[in-house]
Amino acid sequence: MAVRIRLTRLGRKKKPFYRIIVTDSQSPRDGKFLDILGTYDPLQDPAAITINNEKLQDWLGKGALPTTTVKSLLKKSAVAAG
């Protein structure tokens, strides 16, 4: 079971809002997840990114891999992405 840190979409049509979650790599985008690490709101100017650093470091230490999109969000929010 490969664990990934990725986005899940919330919000309504044309108004996206995302959660940064930890999930099995084979589960669907909006399916079951293991933990919520933060949120991403692309509609705010600048885009709002909130991340729980303790949970993030814990999951990275356990071997969870961030997707490329999440990795770029972590760089924008100035969080070490391991």
Secondary structure by P-SEA (a helix, b strand, c coil): ccccbbbbbbccccbbbbbbcccccccccccccccccbbbbcccccbbbbbaaaaaaaaaaabbbbcaaaaaaaaaaccccc
